Each structure stands twice: as structure tokens, then as C-alpha cells.
Amino acid sequence: MIRPGGQDDPIRRRIQALGSAVSLPTVRKALGILEGEHPSGRRGNGYDNAGIRAYEPGDESRLIDWHSSARAGRPMIVEKERQMNSKVWLLLDVGREMTATCEGGEQALQVAVNALLMFASLSLKRSDDVCLILADDSSIRRIPCKGGLDRFERVLEKALAGPRSHPRNLGALLRYVRGIDDPYSLIVLATDETALGEDDLGLIHQLARTHPMTVATVCVLNPFGPNHDFGSVVDAADGRTVPAFLRRKATQDDVMVHRGYLAEALRRELARNGSTLIRGASSKDMLDQFIRLLSRTLPAAGMVPGGRGAGPGRAGALPVRARRSV
């Protein structure tokens, strides 16, 4: 059994604090950045006025309410709130390859779980419908998740109980979610950076064209590095030990260049369709990048617990105002 984390995990505590401390309007705006602005999909207005406030730098001019502005003598923004919940699909690769070790000693699966928890924390606070999908070569399990983050963690930990004995099948997972009908559902995929082949990139391209999507890839240990603190390096797929004569700097550099090339290709493919890549070698990397992503996109910043001394655009900062209302 892998224990993804717990109350003693400092990263998990930061994720929990993130969900509990950030206001609901900020959560909606932050997730809206990743989803893109879209209609409710229902006939009629679909939106309620949530309030009127003064125009701030970074707001879109089309959100200005001219009648309110005339009365106030300055530009005023009408904030709108969706009446419907969003749907968030959290996809987790649970193949035995995810037992690979990262540079900091964490398992790739643990880092991937914490990456999904970041999205679950905000999505559940927004009362979204969250659906967890776990997949390897033997099965694809769909687990609806209701309640708060604590319940989500318990469900996820129970689902991950037991050894990882089957290889991954990322292609089957991506083909499965390609059948999602709602084009406004947010799809978040967590796997390791060695998993994605050319066929998988093609499937991700199709998904990113029809759905808002974020891919979180975990940087695993380079098996050819000459100076590891973990003893013998064993292949997670077949259990074979990497020969010592292959563990040299030239081979290590070749692997890193290849991984960097694939990561940049994936980043460009996602960006072309308005989607996002988050890549990190640890749970801390993932959380810091997630917060930077939101801080970079939203102009003003506030503080997130655990981000000591953080300011705008730095890890630990989370915006409190958005460029647009969600």
C-alpha cells in the first residue's frame, strides 16, 4: 500500500490550508483561469449578478456596467456568478511504473496524488462534481467524489491500497475520457514524464481541442545518473538493475535532453489549445508551480498559508482579484 500523505505531510497541510483559507469568489476565479470563460450550456441567462464593484486594472472592459458607472461617476464592474456546478475529471495513472522514485525520495505516485489534491481542494470548495478515474493495464475505475477534501483523501487512499502489480495503459485511459460529452468539463491528468509516447500526445491533442485540460507530469529519477543516494537503481517495469557501466554522465545528459524535448513539445501542444502543463520533481515543486500559475495569470496577489514572505508572482502567493468573473 502507498500512503499518499497525511496530516504529518507539510505539503498536504499546505494544500488543505489553501482550500480552507481562500475565499469562494477567489476559488471560482482561479479555477476559471484554467477552464477558460465559457457559457453555462443551459438555455436562458444562466448567471446571477453577484455584486457591483469599482473597475480595477486588469478587468475586461466588456464587463463594465455603463448604467452603474454613470450613477457612480466612475467605471463599475458587475460580477456574475454561475448557477450551475462544473464537472472536474481527475485522471490518475496507477500503473506500476508510478512506483518510480523522484530525486527527493518521493514516489512518482505520491507526487501525482498531491498534484490532483491541489485541484480537488479548490474544486470541492466550489461544489463542483468531481470524478476520480484510476487506470492501469488491468482496469479503469471511475469513482465519484462527494463531500470535502478529507473525504476525498480517504476515498483516494482506499482506492490506492494494495501493491501496484499491473503496468500502465495511458492510451486506454485517454481514449476512455475522450467520450466525455460535456465540452466544458475540466480534465486533469497526472502521470510521470516518461509515460507519454507519440500516440498519447495525439490523444491529448484531441482532448485539449475539446476540453480545458491540465497535465501534471512528475519528473522521476534519471536511472543513468552516476551519483544516486538510493543504492542500486531498479527498473520499475521489470525489476532489473541498471548496469553500473551505463550510469555515466553522458548517458544521463542524453536522457535529460530527451525528456526536456518531450516536455517542451507537450507544453506547446497544450498551450496551442489554451491548456496547461505543470511539471515537477516533488510535491513541493508541483504546489509551487500551481500557485505561480494562478499568481501569474491573476494581477493582484494575496497570501496563502505556508508561503512565508511571498509576494505577487512568487510561490506562496495567490491572487485575490481576477481579470474576469467566473
C-alpha positions as CSV (number, residue, x, y, z in Angstrom):
1,M,0.0,0.0,0.0
2,I,1.2,3.5,-0.8
3,R,0.1,6.2,1.7
4,P,-0.2,9.3,-0.4
5,G,0.3,11.6,2.6
6,G,-1.4,12.7,5.7
7,Q,-1.6,15.3,8.4
8,D,2.1,15.0,9.0
9,D,2.9,15.8,5.4
10,P,3.8,19.5,5.2
11,I,2.8,19.7,1.6
12,R,-0.6,18.1,2.4
13,R,-1.1,20.7,5.2
14,R,-0.4,23.5,2.7
15,I,-2.9,22.0,0.2
16,Q,-5.5,21.8,3.0
17,A,-4.8,25.3,4.1
18,L,-5.1,26.5,0.5
19,G,-8.6,25.1,0.2
20,S,-9.8,26.4,3.6
21,A,-8.3,29.8,3.7
22,V,-9.0,31.1,0.2
23,S,-12.4,32.8,-0.3
24,L,-15.0,31.2,-2.6
25,P,-15.1,34.0,-5.1
26,T,-11.3,33.7,-5.5
27,V,-11.6,29.9,-5.9
28,R,-14.1,30.4,-8.7
29,K,-11.9,33.0,-10.5
30,A,-8.7,30.9,-10.0
31,L,-10.3,27.7,-11.5
32,G,-11.9,29.8,-14.2
33,I,-8.5,30.7,-15.5
34,L,-7.7,27.0,-16.1
35,E,-11.2,26.3,-17.5
36,G,-11.4,29.3,-19.7
37,E,-14.5,31.5,-19.8
38,H,-17.5,29.6,-21.2
39,P,-21.3,29.7,-21.2
40,S,-23.3,27.5,-18.8
41,G,-24.6,25.3,-21.5
42,R,-28.2,25.9,-20.5
43,R,-30.9,28.0,-22.2
44,G,-31.6,31.3,-20.5
45,N,-29.3,33.6,-18.7
46,G,-27.5,31.0,-16.5
47,Y,-25.8,33.7,-14.5
48,D,-26.8,35.8,-11.4
49,N,-25.4,39.2,-10.5
50,A,-23.1,38.6,-7.5
51,G,-22.4,42.3,-6.9
52,I,-21.0,45.6,-8.3
53,R,-17.6,46.9,-7.6
54,A,-15.2,49.5,-9.0
55,Y,-13.2,48.8,-12.1
56,E,-9.6,47.7,-11.4
57,P,-6.6,47.5,-13.7
58,G,-6.7,44.1,-15.4
59,D,-10.5,43.8,-15.6
60,E,-12.0,43.3,-19.0
61,S,-13.7,46.4,-20.4
62,R,-16.7,44.4,-21.6
63,L,-17.7,43.7,-18.0
64,I,-18.2,47.4,-17.3
65,D,-21.9,48.2,-16.5
66,W,-22.4,51.6,-18.0
67,H,-25.6,52.5,-16.1
68,S,-23.9,51.8,-12.8
69,S,-20.8,53.7,-13.9
70,A,-22.9,56.7,-14.8
71,R,-24.5,56.8,-11.4
72,A,-21.2,56.3,-9.6
73,G,-19.2,58.7,-11.8
74,R,-16.5,56.1,-12.4
75,P,-16.2,52.7,-14.2
76,M,-18.0,49.9,-12.3
77,I,-17.9,46.2,-12.9
78,V,-20.9,43.8,-12.4
79,E,-19.6,40.4,-11.2
80,K,-21.6,37.4,-12.3
81,E,-21.9,34.0,-10.7
82,R,-22.8,30.8,-12.4
83,Q,-25.9,29.0,-11.3
84,M,-24.6,25.6,-12.3
85,N,-21.7,23.4,-10.9
86,S,-18.7,22.5,-13.1
87,K,-17.5,19.0,-13.7
88,V,-13.9,18.1,-12.9
89,W,-12.3,14.8,-14.0
90,L,-9.2,13.9,-12.2
91,L,-7.2,11.2,-14.1
92,L,-4.5,9.3,-12.3
93,D,-2.0,6.8,-13.8
94,V,-1.7,4.0,-11.2
95,G,0.5,1.6,-13.3
96,R,3.5,0.0,-11.5
97,E,5.8,2.5,-13.3
98,M,4.4,5.1,-10.9
99,T,6.3,3.4,-8.1
100,A,9.5,5.1,-9.6
101,T,11.5,7.3,-7.3
102,C,12.0,11.0,-7.7
103,E,15.2,12.9,-6.9
104,G,13.9,13.9,-3.4
105,G,12.9,10.3,-2.5
106,E,9.2,10.5,-3.1
107,Q,7.4,8.0,-5.2
108,A,6.0,9.4,-8.5
109,L,2.6,8.2,-7.4
110,Q,2.8,10.3,-4.2
111,V,3.7,13.4,-6.2
112,A,0.9,12.8,-8.7
113,V,-1.6,12.3,-5.9
114,N,-0.7,15.6,-4.3
115,A,-0.9,17.3,-7.7
116,L,-4.5,16.1,-8.1
117,L,-5.3,17.1,-4.5
118,M,-4.5,20.7,-5.4
119,F,-7.3,20.7,-7.9
120,A,-9.6,18.7,-5.7
121,S,-9.2,21.2,-2.9
122,L,-10.4,24.1,-4.9
123,S,-13.0,22.2,-7.0
124,L,-14.7,20.7,-3.9
125,K,-14.8,24.1,-2.3
126,R,-16.6,25.4,-5.4
127,S,-19.1,22.5,-5.0
128,D,-18.0,21.0,-8.3
129,D,-18.9,17.5,-9.4
130,V,-15.5,15.7,-9.0
131,C,-14.9,12.4,-10.6
132,L,-11.7,10.4,-10.0
133,I,-10.5,7.9,-12.6
134,L,-7.7,5.4,-11.8
135,A,-6.3,3.4,-14.6
136,D,-3.7,0.7,-15.3
137,D,-3.5,-2.1,-17.8
138,S,-5.9,-4.3,-15.9
139,S,-8.8,-1.8,-15.3
140,I,-10.2,1.7,-15.4
141,R,-12.0,2.7,-12.2
142,R,-14.4,5.6,-12.1
143,I,-15.0,6.9,-8.5
144,P,-17.5,9.8,-8.0
145,C,-16.3,12.0,-5.1
146,K,-18.7,14.0,-2.9
147,G,-18.0,15.9,0.3
148,G,-14.9,17.8,1.4
149,L,-11.2,17.3,0.9
150,D,-10.8,15.0,3.9
151,R,-13.4,12.6,2.5
152,F,-11.7,12.8,-0.9
153,E,-8.4,11.9,0.6
154,R,-9.9,8.9,2.4
155,V,-11.5,7.7,-0.8
156,L,-8.3,8.1,-2.7
157,E,-6.2,6.3,-0.1
158,K,-8.6,3.4,0.0
159,A,-8.6,3.1,-3.8
160,L,-4.8,3.1,-3.8
161,A,-4.5,0.3,-1.2
162,G,-2.5,-2.7,-2.3
163,P,0.6,-3.2,-4.5
164,R,1.0,-1.8,-7.9
165,S,1.3,-5.0,-9.9
166,H,0.0,-4.0,-13.4
167,P,1.7,-1.8,-16.0
168,R,0.2,1.4,-17.1
169,N,-2.0,1.8,-20.1
170,L,-2.3,5.6,-20.6
171,G,-3.7,5.2,-24.1
172,A,-6.7,3.3,-22.8
173,L,-7.3,6.0,-20.2
174,L,-7.2,8.8,-22.7
175,R,-9.5,7.0,-25.1
176,Y,-11.9,6.4,-22.2
177,V,-12.2,10.1,-21.3
178,R,-12.4,11.1,-24.9
179,G,-16.0,10.1,-24.7
180,I,-16.9,12.8,-22.1
181,D,-19.8,14.7,-23.7
182,D,-19.6,17.9,-21.7
183,P,-17.0,20.1,-23.6
184,Y,-16.8,22.4,-20.5
185,S,-15.6,19.8,-18.1
186,L,-12.1,20.4,-16.8
187,I,-9.8,17.4,-17.3
188,V,-6.6,17.0,-15.1
189,L,-4.2,14.2,-15.9
190,A,-1.4,13.2,-13.5
191,T,1.3,10.8,-14.7
192,D,5.1,10.7,-14.9
193,E,7.1,12.3,-17.7
194,T,8.3,9.0,-19.2
195,A,4.8,7.8,-19.9
196,L,3.8,9.9,-22.9
197,G,4.5,8.5,-26.3
198,E,3.6,9.9,-29.7
199,D,0.3,8.1,-29.7
200,D,-0.6,9.6,-26.3
201,L,0.4,13.1,-27.4
202,G,-2.1,12.7,-30.3
203,L,-4.9,11.7,-27.9
204,I,-4.0,14.6,-25.6
205,H,-4.2,16.9,-28.6
206,Q,-7.7,15.7,-29.4
207,L,-8.8,16.2,-25.7
208,A,-7.2,19.6,-25.4
209,R,-9.1,20.8,-28.5
210,T,-12.5,19.9,-27.0
211,H,-12.0,20.3,-23.2
212,P,-10.0,22.6,-20.9
213,M,-7.1,20.4,-19.8
214,T,-4.2,20.4,-17.4
215,V,-1.5,17.8,-17.5
216,A,0.8,17.3,-14.4
217,T,3.9,15.3,-15.2
218,V,6.2,14.0,-12.5
219,C,10.0,14.1,-13.1
220,V,11.3,10.8,-12.0
221,L,14.9,9.8,-11.1
222,N,17.3,9.6,-14.1
223,P,18.4,5.9,-13.9
224,F,21.7,6.6,-15.6
225,G,22.9,9.3,-13.1
226,P,26.3,8.2,-11.6
227,N,25.7,9.6,-8.1
228,H,22.4,8.4,-6.6
229,D,21.8,8.1,-2.9
230,F,19.3,5.2,-3.3
231,G,21.7,2.4,-3.9
232,S,21.0,0.2,-6.9
233,V,18.6,1.6,-9.5
234,V,15.9,-1.0,-10.4
235,D,13.6,-0.7,-13.4
236,A,10.0,-0.4,-12.1
237,A,8.6,-2.3,-15.1
238,D,10.6,-5.5,-15.0
239,G,12.7,-5.3,-11.7
240,R,16.1,-5.4,-13.5
241,T,19.0,-3.5,-12.1
242,V,20.6,-0.8,-14.3
243,P,24.2,-1.9,-15.1
244,A,26.9,0.2,-13.5
245,F,28.7,0.8,-16.8
246,L,25.6,2.7,-18.1
247,R,25.4,5.0,-15.2
248,R,27.6,7.8,-16.5
249,K,27.2,11.5,-17.2
250,A,27.0,11.3,-21.0
251,T,24.1,8.9,-20.8
252,Q,22.5,10.9,-18.0
253,D,22.7,14.1,-20.1
254,D,21.2,12.3,-23.2
255,V,18.2,11.2,-21.1
256,M,17.7,14.7,-19.6
257,V,17.8,16.4,-23.1
258,H,15.3,13.9,-24.5
259,R,12.9,14.4,-21.5
260,G,13.2,18.1,-21.8
261,Y,12.4,18.0,-25.5
262,L,9.3,15.9,-24.9
263,A,8.2,18.2,-22.1
264,E,8.5,21.3,-24.3
265,A,6.6,19.5,-27.1
266,L,3.8,18.7,-24.7
267,R,3.8,22.2,-23.3
268,R,3.5,23.8,-26.7
269,E,0.8,21.4,-27.8
270,L,-1.3,22.2,-24.7
271,A,-0.7,25.9,-24.9
272,R,-1.8,25.9,-28.6
273,N,-5.2,24.8,-27.3
274,G,-5.3,27.0,-24.2
275,S,-4.4,24.2,-21.8
276,T,-1.6,23.9,-19.2
277,L,1.4,21.7,-18.3
278,I,2.6,21.5,-14.7
279,R,5.9,19.6,-14.4
280,G,7.8,18.9,-11.2
281,A,10.2,16.5,-9.4
282,S,8.5,16.8,-6.0
283,S,5.1,17.6,-4.3
284,K,6.6,21.0,-3.3
285,D,7.5,21.7,-7.0
286,M,4.0,20.9,-8.1
287,L,2.4,23.1,-5.4
288,D,4.7,26.0,-6.1
289,Q,4.1,25.8,-9.8
290,F,0.3,25.6,-9.3
291,I,0.4,28.8,-7.2
292,R,2.7,30.6,-9.6
293,L,0.4,29.7,-12.5
294,L,-2.5,31.3,-10.8
295,S,-0.5,34.3,-9.5
296,R,0.9,34.9,-12.9
297,T,-2.5,34.9,-14.5
298,L,-4.4,37.0,-12.0
299,P,-3.0,40.5,-11.5
300,A,-3.3,41.1,-7.7
301,A,-2.0,38.8,-5.0
302,G,-2.7,37.7,-1.5
303,M,-1.2,35.3,0.9
304,V,-1.5,31.5,1.0
305,P,-0.7,29.7,4.3
306,G,2.7,28.1,4.0
307,G,4.1,30.7,1.6
308,R,6.0,32.8,4.1
309,G,7.0,36.2,2.9
310,A,5.6,35.5,-0.6
311,G,4.6,38.4,-2.7
312,P,2.9,38.8,-6.1
313,G,4.1,36.3,-8.7
314,R,6.1,34.3,-6.1
315,A,5.4,30.8,-4.8
316,G,3.0,31.1,-1.9
317,A,1.1,34.0,-3.4
318,L,-2.5,33.5,-4.5
319,P,-4.4,36.3,-6.2
320,V,-7.5,37.7,-4.6
321,R,-8.9,39.5,-7.7
322,A,-9.3,38.3,-11.2
323,R,-9.1,39.6,-14.6
324,R,-12.6,38.3,-15.3
325,S,-15.5,37.0,-13.3
326,V,-16.4,33.3,-13.4
